[in-house]
Amino acid sequence: MPLAVLVVLEATNKGGSMATAKQSAAARRNIKKAARAARSKRTIAHLPKKVRTALGKQAAKVALQKRSRRAA
């Protein structure tokens, strides 16, 4: 996932308020598109180590949230 997508996602939620359903849907679409592009271009492999680490941590956090949601 390109860094620009992360920045956009964080910027939409700066004020601490929830993103609208429309924003969430758009973010999901953008992430899917970015993931598809990254797989084809191997963008993640060319990112700085810190960014790759942050992406991995974010992915682990989301996976944990999904697991806890499924169990409940």
C-alpha positions as CSV (number, residue, x, y, z in Angstrom):
1,M,0.0,0.0,0.0
2,P,1.5,3.3,-1.0
3,L,2.3,5.8,1.7
4,A,0.0,8.3,0.1
5,V,-3.0,6.1,0.9
6,L,-1.9,5.9,4.6
7,V,-1.6,9.7,4.8
8,V,-5.0,10.2,3.2
9,L,-6.6,7.7,5.7
10,E,-5.0,9.4,8.6
11,A,-5.9,12.9,7.4
12,T,-9.6,12.0,7.1
13,N,-9.7,11.2,10.8
14,K,-7.6,14.0,12.2
15,G,-10.3,15.7,14.3
16,G,-11.1,12.5,16.2
17,S,-14.5,12.2,14.6
18,M,-15.5,9.1,12.7
19,A,-15.2,9.0,8.9
20,T,-18.5,9.0,7.0
21,A,-19.7,5.8,5.3
22,K,-18.8,7.3,2.0
23,Q,-15.3,8.1,3.1
24,S,-14.8,4.6,4.5
25,A,-16.1,3.0,1.3
26,A,-13.8,5.3,-0.8
27,A,-10.8,4.4,1.5
28,R,-11.5,0.7,1.1
29,R,-11.6,1.1,-2.7
30,N,-8.4,3.0,-2.7
31,I,-6.6,0.5,-0.5
32,K,-7.8,-2.4,-2.8
33,K,-6.5,-0.5,-5.9
34,A,-3.2,0.4,-4.2
35,A,-2.7,-3.2,-3.1
36,R,-3.3,-4.5,-6.6
37,A,-0.8,-1.9,-8.0
38,A,1.7,-2.8,-5.3
39,R,1.5,-6.5,-6.1
40,S,2.1,-5.8,-9.8
41,K,4.8,-3.2,-9.3
42,R,6.3,-4.6,-6.1
43,T,6.1,-1.1,-4.7
44,I,6.3,-2.3,-1.1
45,A,9.7,-3.9,-1.7
46,H,11.1,-0.5,-2.8
47,L,9.8,1.5,0.2
48,P,12.0,2.5,3.0
49,K,12.4,0.0,5.8
50,K,10.5,2.2,8.4
51,V,7.5,2.4,6.1
52,R,7.5,-1.3,5.4
53,T,7.7,-1.9,9.2
54,A,4.8,0.5,9.8
55,L,2.7,-1.3,7.1
56,G,3.4,-4.6,8.7
57,K,2.4,-3.3,12.1
58,Q,-0.8,-1.8,10.7
59,A,-1.7,-5.1,9.0
60,A,-1.1,-7.0,12.2
61,K,-3.3,-4.7,14.1
62,V,-6.1,-5.0,11.6
63,A,-5.8,-8.8,11.5
64,L,-6.0,-8.9,15.3
65,Q,-9.1,-6.7,15.2
66,K,-10.7,-9.0,12.6
67,R,-9.9,-12.0,14.7
68,S,-11.4,-10.5,17.9
69,R,-14.5,-9.4,16.0
70,R,-15.0,-12.9,14.6
71,A,-14.6,-14.6,18.0
72,A,-17.1,-12.3,19.7
